[in-house]
Amino acid sequence: MLKKKAPAAAKVIFTLYCLILVWVVLFKGTFSLSGINFLDGYRSVNLIPFYYGGQAVRHQIKETIMNIIVFVPFGLYLKMFSLLAKKTILYGAAISISFEIIQFVLAMGASDITDIIANTAGAALGACVYLLAQRLFGKKTNKIINIFAGIAIALLIALGILLFIANN
């Protein structure tokens, strides 16, 4: 899946991003199994897009926006690794569907079509941002993205360590 000519730094950053993505989406950013409703019998499936069923709509809209944002780097990096935009969007949808299936099978919370739509839109947005950056920065695009992504990953890891320390 990853382009062989991609710099090692890009592959490392993308791998770290994917690990953080799994931690955020499946484990809800928690450090304990008790914090993720793991196998507690809670399963929910919503197949109606953007239907929140009496829940706080403001919270649901915020969560949908966060789902879009968290998948933008996915689209950015897949485009960096020379995938076509269509394949980038398809992979974004496939990963999102996989996450929703895992959540359902392991009873880790709610599976929602809105999440799949938002995550796929985030991957598509990431691909568009990459194409725009490529027009603006030319051959320096990958280097610029890697610098910003490296800083963001380092900050997220530092935050994760601080949260881990604070929770123990």
N, C-alpha and C positions, 0 to 999 in steps of 0.2 A: 504494500500500500504506500509506503514512504518512498519518495524518489531517492535513488541511490546517490545522486550528486548533491543532495541537500546537505548543508553543513552539519557536522555532528552536534553543534550547539542547538540548532533548530530541532533536531531529533530529540535531544535531551529535554529541551523546553516543552516540546509537544507531549512527550511521555509524562513529564511532571504535571502538565496541565490536565492530561487525561486522568491521572491518579486523583488529582484534586477534584475533577469533575465527578468521578465516581463517589468520592467522599461527600461532596456537596449534594448530589442528586439522590444517591441511594441511602447514605448514612446521615443525611441532613446536617452535616458539619459537626456531628457529635462525636465524642470520644468513648462512649460506652454503648454496649448493645441495648441496655435498658432505655436509652434515649431515642431509639429509632422505631419503637413499636414492633420490634422484631418477633415474628411468629406469635403475636398476641391475639391472633384471630381477626384482626382488623383488616378487612379487604373492602375496597370500594372501586367501582368502575363507573366512570362517567363518559358516555359516548355522545353527549350533546355538547358541541363546541360552545365555549364561553357561557355555559350555564353553571351557576354557582349555588343553586338550590337553597336559598335563604341564608347562605353564609355571608359574612361581611364582604360586600362587593369590593370595597376599597382595598381590603387585604388581598383578595383574589386578583385584582388588576395589578397590584404591586408584584405579586408572585409571578404573574404572566410576563410582566416586563423583565423581571429578574431572570426568568427562563430564557427569554430572548437574549439578554446580555451575556449570560453564562455560556451560550453556544456560539457567540461571535468569534472567539479565538479558534474554535473548531473549524469554522469556514475559512478563516484567514490562513491557518496552517495547511489545510488541505489544498487550498489554491497555491500556497507557497511551494507545496510538493508537486505542483504541476497537474493536479487533477482538473478535469473539466468542471465548469460550474454546475452542470447537471449532476455529475457524479458526486460533487461536494454536497449538494442538497440531498441527494439520495442517501449518502452515508450519514448525514445529519439526521434524516428521518429514521434510518435503520437503527442507529444508536439510541435515539429517543424511544423508539418502539421497544427496543431491547430493555431499556431501563424500566419502562412501564410494565412489561411482562414480568421482569424480575421482582418489581415491587408487589405485583399481584400474587405471584407464585409463593414468595416468601412472606406474604402478609406484612409488608413493610409500609403500608399506607395506601393512599389513593392512587389509582391509575386513571388518567384523565386525558381525553383526546385534545383538550386545550393545551396541555403540556407538550404533546407531540407537535401540534401546530406551531406553538411558540418556539420550541427548540429548533425545529426545522427552519423557521423564519430567521432565527438567530444565525444558523449556519449559512443560510442564503445571504443574510446581511454581511456576515464576515467575508464571504466570497466577493461581494460587491465592494466592500471597504478595501479589500486587497487590490481589486482591479483599479479602483480610484487612486489608491496609494501608488500603484505601479505607474499610472499616468503622471502623477505629481513628482515622484522621486526616481523613476526609471530603475536603473540597475542597483541603486542603493536601497530599494524597498525592503528586501529581505533583511538586510543588516539593521535598518531602522526598526523594523517590527521585532527582530530578535532582541535588540537592546531594550525596547520598552517592555516586551514580554518577559525578558529575564529579570528586569527590575520588579515587575508585577508578581512574578512567581516567587522571587526572594521575599517580597513583602508578605505575600500570602503564607509562605512557609513560616516566616517569623511570627505572624499573627497566630497561626495554628499552634506553634510552640508555646506562645504566651497563653493562649486559651487552654491548652493542655495543662500547663503549669498551674493556672488559676483554678482549674477544675479538680486538681488533685491535692 
